[in-house]
Amino acid sequence: MASVKHVAIIMDGNGRYAQKLGKERTFGHYEGVKNVRDIAIHASEKGVECLTVYAFSTENWKRPAKEVSYLMSLPRIFFSSYLKQLMEKNIRVTMIGRMDNIPEEARTYFERAIAETAGNTGMILNFAMNYGSRDEIVEAARRYAEDFRDGKAGELDEALFSKYLMTAELPDVDLLIRTSGEQRISNFLLYQIAYAELVFSPLNWPEFDDAEFDRCLDEFYKRNRRFGGLNEE
């Protein structure tokens, strides 16, 4: 049975969860933040090596300014509340995305969490923050072209190109989960999910619990992963 090294989650449905309860969308985002902690700890206990969560996309800047402002406060809320627990669970925090484009306070909390957990040897909790996959691929191509021009890189192949991606130190995604019943990729890890198994959960992200995570893992283990080839009879 193949192991699940890298799980990626598109955490969708925070706003719908709040609306269902007659509350503002910010309530859903707050509940979603708490759930990142819960699912990260559970994933770590299940033996997942890396969990990447889609926290904020490059397209999310199009949302109302009030909502964007609240979303940018979530790193402070998350790390000030839960960094100690992540440390206790030996979880290491990393981030992909354009760090220089996010507000200073959010950037500071990310940088602090990354530094404080750098020595941890357990699961990697990787935040995709101000991240867009097309932007990542274009930037990787630009950096490779500059290195090739300057004689710092040889002929391009998949292995070399992967080193220019933001996920260079991470394994490819084995399982991609999207919550809230939506069935789209939304510009998330397009290169890294080439052979990932996709599982779509009907639950909104704040409702997505340990049992649903386990159901998604079980679905993964039922899949026949051939990577373009044929299984031996």
DAJOGI-V15698 format. One record per residue. RES is the residue in one small letter. SS is DSSP state (H for helix, E for strand, - for the rest). PSI is psi in whole degrees, 0 to 359 (* if undefined). D_CENTER is the distance of its C-alpha to the mean C-alpha in whole Angstrom. Layout:
RES;SS;PSI;D_CENTER / RES;SS;PSI;D_CENTER
This chain:
m;-;126;24 / a;-;142;21 / s;-;159;18 / v;-;100;15 / k;-;318;13 / h;E;117;10 / v;E;134;8 / a;E;140;5 / i;E;127;6 / i;E;107;7 / m;-;87;9 / d;-;149;12 / g;-;10;16 / n;H;314;16 / g;H;318;19 / r;H;324;20 / y;H;314;20 / a;H;316;22 / q;H;324;24 / k;H;329;25 / l;-;3;26 / g;-;27;28 / k;-;169;26 / e;-;158;25 / r;H;329;21 / t;H;328;20 / f;H;318;21 / g;H;320;18 / h;H;321;16 / y;H;316;17 / e;H;326;17 / g;H;322;14 / v;H;316;13 / k;H;325;15 / n;H;332;14 / v;H;315;10 / r;H;311;13 / d;H;312;15 / i;H;325;12 / a;H;314;11 / i;H;319;15 / h;H;316;15 / a;H;319;13 / s;H;317;14 / e;H;337;18 / k;-;358;17 / g;-;9;17 / v;-;135;13 / e;-;328;13 / c;E;133;9 / l;E;116;6 / t;E;125;3 / v;E;136;2 / y;E;96;4 / a;E;320;7 / f;E;125;9 / s;E;164;10 / t;-;339;14 / e;-;343;15 / n;H;346;15 / w;H;343;18 / k;H;349;20 / r;-;165;20 / p;-;143;23 / a;H;323;23 / k;H;318;24 / e;H;319;20 / v;H;318;18 / s;H;318;20 / y;H;318;19 / l;H;324;16 / m;H;348;16 / s;H;349;18 / l;H;325;15 / p;H;319;14 / r;H;314;18 / i;H;315;18 / f;H;306;15 / f;H;327;16 / s;H;334;20 / s;H;325;20 / y;H;358;17 / l;H;322;17 / k;H;318;20 / q;H;322;19 / l;H;320;16 / m;H;316;19 / e;H;330;21 / k;-;5;19 / n;-;29;18 / i;-;134;15 / r;E;130;13 / v;E;131;11 / t;E;174;10 / m;E;142;9 / i;E;150;8 / g;-;180;10 / r;-;92;14 / m;H;323;15 / d;H;348;18 / n;H;357;18 / i;-;157;17 / p;-;152;20 / e;H;318;21 / e;H;313;21 / a;H;317;17 / r;H;319;17 / t;H;317;19 / y;H;321;17 / f;H;312;14 / e;H;320;17 / r;H;315;19 / a;H;319;16 / i;H;316;15 / a;H;316;19 / e;H;333;20 / t;-;4;17 / a;-;330;18 / g;-;357;20 / n;-;147;19 / t;-;7;19 / g;-;212;17 / m;-;145;13 / i;E;125;10 / l;E;105;8 / n;E;118;6 / f;E;126;5 / a;E;102;5 / m;E;125;8 / n;E;50;11 / y;E;140;9 / g;-;132;11 / s;H;320;12 / r;H;319;15 / d;H;318;16 / e;H;315;14 / i;H;318;16 / v;H;317;19 / e;H;321;19 / a;H;318;19 / a;H;320;22 / r;H;315;23 / r;H;320;23 / y;H;315;24 / a;H;320;27 / e;H;317;28 / d;H;321;28 / f;H;317;30 / r;H;322;32 / d;-;6;33 / g;-;19;33 / k;-;354;30 / a;-;147;29 / g;-;199;30 / e;-;143;30 / l;-;135;27 / d;-;179;25 / e;H;317;22 / a;H;317;22 / l;H;317;23 / f;H;323;20 / s;H;331;17 / k;-;344;18 / y;-;355;18 / l;-;160;14 / m;-;340;12 / t;-;24;11 / a;-;327;14 / e;-;3;14 / l;-;152;12 / p;-;159;13 / d;-;157;12 / v;-;131;10 / d;-;319;13 / l;E;125;11 / l;E;125;9 / i;E;135;10 / r;E;132;11 / t;-;173;13 / s;-;8;16 / g;-;352;18 / e;-;146;17 / q;-;66;17 / r;-;161;15 / i;-;330;12 / s;-;46;12 / n;-;40;12 / f;-;114;8 / l;-;45;9 / l;-;320;12 / y;-;320;14 / q;-;343;11 / i;-;20;12 / a;-;321;16 / y;-;25;17 / a;-;151;14 / e;E;136;15 / l;E;129;14 / v;E;129;15 / f;E;123;15 / s;-;138;16 / p;-;348;19 / l;-;141;18 / n;-;153;16 / w;H;315;13 / p;H;341;16 / e;H;351;18 / f;-;108;15 / d;-;185;17 / d;H;320;17 / a;H;320;20 / e;H;324;17 / f;H;316;15 / d;H;324;18 / r;H;320;19 / c;H;320;16 / l;H;317;16 / d;H;320;20 / e;H;319;20 / f;H;314;18 / y;H;342;21 / k;H;343;23 / r;-;151;22 / n;-;97;24 / r;-;112;22 / r;-;347;24 / f;-;40;22 / g;-;352;25 / g;-;197;28 / l;-;143;30 / n;-;146;31 / e;-;138;34 / e;-;*;36
